[in-house]
Amino acid sequence: MKQWPLKILLVHPRAPFMQEKRITIAADCALLIHKELVDKFDEETIIIGCPMLEDPKRVFEKIRMVVNESQAEEMDIYTMEVPCCHAIHLMVDRANQEREDGGKEKIRLNKKIIRVTGEVEEYSGKVDKSMVEAEIRAHKGL
């Protein structure tokens, strides 16, 4: 593993491993579904979090710090398809917009969603019907 800690709330934005040109931000659950994310641990900086299980205000503030204080030029964002994960994309977008408003160049974002089947898709920016259905199935234990 290239770094420690992994959790968004625990990383220091100025830590040496946070000064890479590329950083991956992923939902906790995404690591369990998408093996290629786990394989990235040896080569890239990856931080993980969950807006549902952690205080979303604190998660956003830490993401904002990472966006502003790291040396990242590019970020890969991986979330699950369920609507609660949508918040991670929104947090990164907002932090990146505020960065630009502050006079810094925006970070290039590569946004993906991972279906519960493991399939990876480009993130459209919208919560679609299948995302809502996936969350309903998950909470009903189906």
C-alpha positions as CSV (number, residue, x, y, z in Angstrom):
1,M,0.0,0.0,0.0
2,K,1.4,3.4,-1.0
3,Q,-0.2,5.4,1.8
4,W,-1.9,5.5,5.2
5,P,-4.5,6.7,6.2
6,L,-7.1,6.0,3.5
7,K,-10.2,7.7,5.0
8,I,-11.0,11.2,3.6
9,L,-11.5,12.5,7.2
10,L,-8.1,11.2,8.4
11,V,-5.8,12.3,5.6
12,H,-3.8,15.5,5.9
13,P,-4.1,17.4,2.5
14,R,-0.4,18.3,2.7
15,A,0.9,14.8,3.4
16,P,3.6,13.7,0.9
17,F,1.3,11.1,-0.7
18,M,-1.3,13.8,-1.3
19,Q,1.1,15.8,-3.5
20,E,0.7,13.4,-6.5
21,K,-0.6,14.8,-9.8
22,R,-3.4,12.3,-9.7
23,I,-5.6,11.4,-6.7
24,T,-8.5,8.9,-6.6
25,I,-11.5,9.6,-4.3
26,A,-13.8,6.6,-3.9
27,A,-16.8,5.6,-1.9
28,D,-16.0,3.0,0.7
29,C,-18.3,0.4,-0.9
30,A,-16.8,0.9,-4.3
31,L,-13.6,-0.8,-3.1
32,L,-15.5,-4.0,-2.3
33,I,-17.2,-4.1,-5.7
34,H,-14.5,-2.9,-8.1
35,K,-11.3,-5.0,-7.9
36,E,-9.3,-2.6,-10.1
37,L,-9.6,0.1,-7.4
38,V,-7.9,-2.1,-4.9
39,D,-5.2,-2.8,-7.5
40,K,-4.5,1.0,-7.7
41,F,-3.4,1.1,-4.1
42,D,0.1,0.1,-5.0
43,E,0.5,2.9,-7.5
44,E,-1.8,5.8,-6.8
45,T,-3.1,7.9,-3.9
46,I,-6.6,6.8,-3.0
47,I,-8.8,8.2,-0.3
48,I,-12.2,6.8,0.6
49,G,-15.3,7.9,2.4
50,C,-19.0,7.6,2.8
51,P,-21.4,10.6,2.9
52,M,-24.1,8.4,4.5
53,L,-22.1,7.1,7.4
54,E,-19.8,10.1,8.1
55,D,-20.7,13.7,8.7
56,P,-21.2,15.1,5.2
57,K,-20.2,18.6,6.3
58,R,-16.9,17.3,7.6
59,V,-16.4,15.2,4.5
60,F,-17.0,18.2,2.2
61,E,-14.6,20.4,4.2
62,K,-11.9,17.8,4.0
63,I,-12.5,17.3,0.2
64,R,-12.3,21.1,-0.2
65,M,-8.9,21.1,1.7
66,V,-7.6,18.3,-0.5
67,V,-8.7,20.1,-3.7
68,N,-7.1,23.3,-2.5
69,E,-3.9,22.1,-0.8
70,S,-2.9,19.0,-2.8
71,Q,-0.9,19.2,-6.0
72,A,-3.5,17.2,-7.9
73,E,-4.1,18.1,-11.5
74,E,-6.5,15.2,-12.1
75,M,-8.9,13.3,-9.8
76,D,-10.7,10.0,-10.5
77,I,-14.0,9.9,-8.6
78,Y,-15.6,6.4,-8.1
79,T,-19.0,6.0,-6.4
80,M,-21.6,3.4,-6.2
81,E,-24.8,3.8,-8.2
82,V,-27.0,4.4,-5.2
83,P,-28.2,8.0,-4.7
84,C,-26.4,8.6,-1.4
85,C,-23.1,8.3,-3.2
86,H,-24.1,11.1,-5.6
87,A,-23.1,13.5,-2.8
88,I,-19.4,12.7,-3.3
89,H,-19.6,13.9,-6.9
90,L,-21.4,17.0,-5.8
91,M,-18.8,17.7,-3.0
92,V,-15.9,17.4,-5.4
93,D,-17.6,19.5,-8.0
94,R,-18.3,22.3,-5.5
95,A,-14.8,22.2,-4.1
96,N,-13.4,22.3,-7.6
97,Q,-15.6,25.3,-8.5
98,E,-14.6,27.2,-5.4
99,R,-11.0,26.5,-6.3
100,E,-11.5,28.1,-9.7
101,D,-13.4,31.0,-8.0
102,G,-10.3,31.5,-5.8
103,G,-8.1,31.9,-8.9
104,K,-6.6,28.4,-9.1
105,E,-7.0,26.3,-12.2
106,K,-9.7,23.6,-11.9
107,I,-8.7,20.0,-11.4
108,R,-9.6,17.7,-14.3
109,L,-12.2,15.3,-12.9
110,N,-12.9,11.8,-14.3
111,K,-16.2,10.7,-12.7
112,K,-17.5,7.1,-12.7
113,I,-20.2,5.1,-11.0
114,I,-20.0,1.5,-10.2
115,R,-23.1,-0.6,-10.6
116,V,-23.8,-3.2,-8.0
117,T,-23.0,-5.7,-10.8
118,G,-19.4,-4.3,-10.8
119,E,-19.9,-2.6,-14.2
120,V,-18.3,0.8,-14.4
121,E,-19.9,3.7,-16.3
122,E,-19.3,7.4,-16.8
123,Y,-21.1,9.4,-14.3
124,S,-23.9,11.4,-16.0
125,G,-24.5,13.8,-13.1
126,K,-28.0,12.6,-12.6
127,V,-29.7,10.1,-10.3
128,D,-31.5,7.7,-12.6
129,K,-34.3,5.2,-11.9
130,S,-32.0,2.3,-11.7
131,M,-29.9,4.0,-9.0
132,V,-33.0,4.5,-6.9
133,E,-34.1,0.9,-7.5
134,A,-30.7,-0.3,-6.4
135,E,-30.9,1.5,-3.2
136,I,-34.4,0.3,-2.5
137,R,-33.3,-3.3,-3.2
138,A,-30.3,-2.9,-0.9
139,H,-32.4,-1.5,2.0
140,K,-35.1,-4.2,1.6
141,G,-32.4,-6.9,1.5
142,L,-33.4,-8.1,-2.0
